[in-house]
């Protein structure tokens, strides 16, 4: 039988091979394997090393912590890719630990971990230099800590995740409720576990905010947080709001246009609240549903955002009462919706054709296909116990 170390070893070799391929490919091809954002990270790290600000690099919209972590890029240009690949492996390890600690068999837990570790999408993204795997690692750390009844560790991990990206803040309510009512000990809305969770979360947030604001000022606040709230993207964007934002982008600012932009957040907020209250007793399912719907209804939705729920979906594998045919058909629906949008996007971006309305229609179809998948996940997850059989 395959063991976890063997699976991790194969996954490591896969990623090392892709990193090496990427370095060779980039030297001989105009179409680079390396993600364009990786150069942004490296440039920001160079500015920090020179005593400047990472925000001297235009389009750097991330925490300074990322630029600090990538300081070795000056000596080893592929260091960041190796770091992100290591985080990739940590995600797989955490998936195994969460699944096994939930009462699933070694085989079921290993299968769940392999859905991430052997996934060509996750391996390709991290080895191209995308930093999302760091986020996935701390999100799963927070979930694992909650499942292990370690509220301080959960608060620290969730706070770090919310510092790297804003959206993990939506996980705070279901994780809080789980600690309040599902962890061992006294059950009440406010108890010692939830107090430690909240205090540790706020402490880490205040420390990061205070430290980086003192060093980088308002640039840090805007580029790390505010930019992502006000950001609009009317080109490479799967969002159902794409066409609305495209039509109003250059229109004079009015109360109605501001209200429309605000209303875009309502589906996300309402669905996140609903799932938190209904499914907090199963945090794996709750966090997955929250993330999928958050990405679906976000004002900006690009391919890398899909990773936010791809590292959570393997946690549902043992509890899904779904046949192979149904599973393959749902995967096909997801790829079909994405493929249709990418085709219309190609016509707009590369053929310079006026296909914005068709792209909007493709985005709506992709939204509906994801809604169907979410409904199937909810129905198939009902009253299914962990898989304990080998």
Buried (B, 14 or more C-beta within 10 A) or exposed (E): EEEBEEBBEBBBEBBBEBBEEBBEBBEEEEEBBBBEBBBBBBBBBBBBBEEEBBBBBEEBBBBBBBBBBBBBBEEEBBBBBBBBBBBBBBBBBBBBBBBBEBEBBBBBBBBBBBBBBBBEEBBBBBBBBBBBBBBBBBBBBBBBBBBBBBBBBBBBBBBBBBBBBBBBBBBBBBBBBBBBBBBEEEEEEEBEBBEBBBEBBEBBBEEBBEEBBEEBEEBBBBBBBEEBEEEBBBEBBBBBBBBBBBEBEEEEEEEEBEEBBEEBEEBBEEBBBEBBEBBBEBBBBBBBBBBBBBBBBBBBBEEEBBBBBBBBBBBBBBBBEBEEEEBEEBEEBBEEBBEBBBEBBEBBBEEEEEBBEBBBBBBBBBBBBBEBBBEBBBEBBEEBEBBEEE
